[in-house]
């Protein structure tokens, strides 16, 4: 059971607990979806404003993921990600891009994190 994840998601919105599995870990398909949107933001095929209307939960699930599964480096990068606080921006800053790149890498290794092979 991942109490950090449960606590963060419940504090943001109880409905976000839907994205957890029976072990209170983030579901694999949710992580894949987080990853695909992170890449789409990096590729500039979508904007944060568009993502906020398409799946606003992304902006709560990502910080919860960082708390539960992130590294210190990812947590530092998150502090520089302005778009997480201002979702209506059209373009990403360098800090936003740095965070998204680090996030995408961490989301890639989620299966290994879950199996303890990291």
Secondary structure, 3 states (H helix, E strand, C coil): CCHHHHHHHHHHCHHHHHHECCCCCECHHHHHHHHHHHHHHHCCCCCHHHHHHHCCCHHHHHHHHHHHHCCHHHHHHHHCCHHHCCCCCCCCCHHHHHHHHHHHHHHHCHHHHHHCCC
